Amino acid sequence: MKIKESSRQVLVCQNRTCRKQSAAKVLAAFGQLSPSEVEVVASSCLGQCGNGPMVLVLPEEVWYNGVCPEEVTTINEQHLRGGKPVERMLYRKFHRLSK
């Protein structure tokens, strides 16, 4: 089954801990840069408190943690537009380094 591109979402946690770590700025950066076929969503807690700001790309289920507003351009260009997750920025709890 092929998933339509329009079903892609970028969830940016906006819960208390992530907001203290500039999650609102990360959300704003995604909103300005992301392709129109990607929905940017201000999410509630993603359950990874203390590791934020947390970003989850769906439907691929790719997790990024500790995302700075300045890093959004890299995720946007390489992952959202280019189709390749930014390996050095992946949340290691859910993603292992490829060799």
N, C-alpha and C positions, 0 to 999 in steps of 0.2 A: 504494500500500500504506500503510495507516494503522498507525503504531507505537503499541502499547499504552503507556499512561502508566506501567504497572508496569515497563517496560523502561528507564525513566530512571535514570541514575546520576550521582552527583557524585563524581568522583575527586579526592582531595586528596593531593598528593605528600607522602610521608613519608620521602623519602630525606634523606641527610645535610645538604645545603645548605638545603633547605626547612625541615627540622626546626630548624636554627639560626635560622631566621627566623619562628619561632612557628607552624609548620605543625600541630603537635599541638593547639594551641589553636583553630586554624581548623577542624580536623577535629571537635573536640569541639563547637564551636558549630554546625556543620552537623548533627551528630548530634542535638542538642537541638531544633533549629528546623525541620528539613526535613519536608515532608509525608510521610506514611507510604508513599505510592506511589513515593517517590524513595529509591533505595538509596544510602547514603553509603558510600564505599569508601576505605580507607586504601591508596593506591596506591604502587607503587615509583616510581622516577624516571620523569618524563614527558618527559625530554630537553631541558629548558629551564633548566638549572642557572644560578643566579645571578639569576634573575628571579622567584623565589618569594616567598612560598608560591604554588605553582601549583594552580589548580582547573580541572578540565575537566568540562563538563556534556555528557553523552551521552544520547540519540543525536544531539543537535543539533550536537555538536562546537564548543561555545562555550568559549573559553579566557579565564580571568581570571588575571592575575599580580599579585604583590605584595599579595595579599589579607590584610587585617588581621582579627582575630576580630570587631572591631566592625562590619565591612562585610558580614559574613555575613547579617545581618538584611535588608539591602537586596537582596542576591542572592536570598535566600529569598523575600521578598515580591514583588519585581518580576519575577524570572525564573522561579523554580520554581513559584510560585503564580499569577503574573500572565501568564506566557508571553512576557515581553518582556525580552531580555537588557539588562543595565545597561551602556549604551553607554560611559559615561565610565570604566568599570572594565575594559573589554575589553583583551586582550593585543594590542597593535597589530601585532605580528609576523604575526598570523593574521587580524586583523580591521581593516578600514578604517572611518574615520568616515563615517557617512552624511551627505549634505548636505541 
